[in-house]
Amino acid sequence: MAPVNVPCYNKWNRPPTSVYEDNYGYGINFYQPMIDYINAKEQGIHSKPPHLPWNNERGLEKYRFDKPIRAYSQEDVNRISHDISEQAKRDLNDFRVAKRSAFSVVQTAAAANVSKHVGAESVTVKNKKKKVDREKIKTERQKKRMEEIEREVSSLQAEMNVGAELRGKAATYRGKSANAIAQSLLDESRRNISDGQIRHMDSQQVRNILDKRIAKFSKSSEDLSKISSSSSVSMRQSQRNESSYSESFSESMRSVRATSPRTCIVRIHTEIPIIDDSYLQRLHELKQTLAELDQLNMSLMFSKSKQTSIEIEQLNARVVEAETKLKTEITRIKKKLQIQITELELSLDVANKTNIDLQKTIKKQSLQLTEIQSHYDEVQRQLQVTLDQYGVAQRRIQSLTGEVEEIRGNYEQALRAKR
């Protein structure tokens, strides 16, 4: 498409045509596949013939200028870098006499090592990856810490709810007789046992339920209160839970005793034998089971912590051993590489000296060859001059021979005329 109404500028500007912006895309996507195919065919590599598009395919989207570059795959990049490095090594090992500039030698040596830098990651990429990993580990630690805090808060709320529940029960049982309170507690306990709720609860919930039941039974007499307080103290795992429980229990006991008349205590003492012994036996069995579970948990935790400490010590020993081995291996490899570098430097110096000597010899021989060539040219010129003189002499001899023959014929004719 020819340019239309191109203004006159002081320097060249791209004319307003669509040819220039499409040429790069055509060159890369339209012509380059055929060039690659021809190069592969010259090298003897079997390759699939490229697609030969029609002329009207130039307007397709894939040949537009905004999609000019065809990305190489990782395999192609590795293959091309390997071929380039091999070619550069062959050029470096070529001992043909040729003048090479310092720039050519440096770039050829860099091309010989290009395959080492293709698959390697840059320092910036490594630092970015390390930063992302550190952020990820930091977020995971923060998440775990938040979960632990939430669990601690939930456990504290549960412990606080125990006191609130006790106060609610005290308010509920306020004004009732001891027989009614004992009967309601027994009915609730039987209902829970029949429904099987205690079996499916974990150890902490069972402890809480037992503590509540014992606390409710203990307000009827001092003996039961002592038994319940001692059992609750034995089932606590830490001093903090024990103090909070004792405070809530004492508060509930004070509220119950403040609202209950003294005459009710005498009635409770007289009616205690009505309580079923099987239920108390069941409670005692549950207490023993909880104590066994606590001992088992403590033993398991102790054995697990001991095993973990042993494993940590073993891992530390292995890490120290691996570090020492790594350091010794690095030192050995470093010394070996230093020796190889020294040998290569020596061989390079020898090769440079040999190259200089060969170049001097070549210059000397080229001067001798120039002198011999000039001498040969001089001899050739003299030979040509001699040949020219020889030709002239031959022509002179022929002319003289002709004159002698003519004189001889005249002489013979004169002799015949004289006779």
Number of C-alpha atoms within 10 A of each C-alpha: 8 10 11 9 8 11 7 8 7 5 5 7 10 9 14 14 12 12 12 13 14 18 16 18 22 18 14 16 19 20 14 14 16 15 12 14 17 16 12 14 13 10 9 9 11 10 11 8 12 15 9 11 10 7 7 7 12 15 11 8 10 15 20 17 19 12 14 17 11 9 8 9 9 11 9 11 15 17 13 14 21 19 15 18 21 17 15 21 16 13 15 13 9 10 10 8 10 9 8 8 8 9 9 11 14 11 11 20 16 13 19 22 17 20 20 13 10 13 12 8 9 9 9 9 10 11 11 11 12 12 12 12 12 12 12 12 12 12 12 12 12 12 12 12 12 12 12 12 12 12 12 12 12 12 12 14 11 13 16 14 13 20 21 14 14 21 19 13 15 19 14 11 17 16 13 12 16 21 16 11 18 19 14 13 15 17 12 13 16 13 12 13 14 10 10 11 11 17 12 9 12 9 15 12 12 18 19 18 16 20 21 20 17 20 23 23 17 18 22 24 14 11 11 16 19 15 14 22 19 11 17 21 18 12 18 17 10 9 10 9 14 16 13 16 22 15 13 21 22 15 15 24 19 14 16 22 16 11 14 19 12 10 9 15 18 13 14 18 12 10 13 13 9 11 12 10 10 9 14 11 11 12 15 13 12 17 19 12 13 17 14 12 13 16 12 12 12 12 12 12 12 12 12 12 12 12 12 12 12 12 12 12 12 12 12 12 12 12 12 12 12 12 12 12 12 12 12 12 12 12 12 12 12 12 12 12 12 12 12 12 12 12 12 12 12 12 12 12 12 12 13 12 12 12 16 12 12 13 15 12 12 13 12 12 12 12 12 12 12 12 12 12 12 12 12 12 12 12 12 12 12 12 12 12 12 12 12 12 12 12 12 12 12 12 12 12 12 12 11 12 12 12 12 12 11 11 12 12 12 12 12 11 11 11 10 9 8 7 5
